[in-house]
């Protein structure tokens, strides 16, 4: 099932008929038995035991699910074969595979929520895995939906997707901070049994190479890749941060990548694409009830990246400048662009400057969406747009 989505905006205009045809194809290909149970029935005890919406059995090709559409859709996505190929020498392979599957299912469930293309309702069902969701969405922004689709479907082992992801980030940031932080997080979310296996494997690697490398500095230089990998594994085991603090670091490294990427892009389409990506990103849940844009430890970095892309869009003449004061202009446009309008280029604004207040009304074409009032004590001449009529935001 391949549906190309740009972070909440359906750019291929896929119809509901095609979407559900794909769902029916999954059922036809991978499921022979579907059992629906009421939440208060004794048959639902198994679902309650595991605290899940549905259970699937790929060998028996069966689904056990509650009666809701979310539960059934979750089950269908879960039973669909998913294989994110990762090389065996990555000791966190199993953890990353599980995380990507969870992220994929959570992302796909957004499609069911709103076929019109845009939804901020990230928390569609209980027990959402916020960590896996952020990992998946980060990769989607960095490499795109097609990359993740091919990674999920390619079981030939002929492409190292994890290395390509790591290489893409390093070429922009010139460091491995994001990758190392990802490894730390994967270890922290691993099950107890997985952690035992990982520790044992690190010990085996350490014993295998310790004496060998100590014998010759030249040999150590020639095998610097293995040594660096071992250093990363040590940092995983010796990490004293909590999961929340490591997630903060993880997103700071992601935002560092985005900021440096923005510095290099000069094409209109790429600027607009990043505006879409960051509009969606800032409204992802960092944890229960807290959006990334509202999470205090990340506010500065989120705003810094938003300011970079908005300022560049203004300088390139892609969106209209409202105020010659950069800070005022950013605060206004940050609010204007943070909306539910599917097509950003359909945004129109009405600007009114009166006394010490700027009133900005936002429209989706001719339909009112929202309004903001900002206190203003600066030079009135800084406000460029003063015409009392609707004006297209994008040039």
Buried (B, 14 or more C-beta within 10 A) or exposed (E): BEBEBBBBBBBEEBEEEEBEEBBEEBBEEBBEEBEBBEEEEEEBEEBEEEEBBBBBEEEEBBBBBBEBEBBBBBBBBBBBEBBBBBEEEBBBBBBBBBBBBBBBBBBBBBBBBBEEBBBBEBBBBEEBBBBBBBBBBBBBBBBBBEBBBBBBBBEEEEEBBBEEBBEBBBEBBEEBBBBBBBBBBBBBBBEEEBBEEBBEBBEEBEEEBEEEBEEEEEEBEEBEEBEEBBEBBEBBEEBEBEBEEBBBBBBBBBBBBBBBBBEEBEEBEEBBBBBBBBBBBBBBBBBEEEBBBBBEBBEEBBBEBBBBBBBBBBEBEBBBBBBEBBEBBBBBBBBBBBBBBBBBEBBBBBBBBEEEEBBBBBBBEEEEBBEEEBEBEBEEEBBEBEEEEEBBBBE
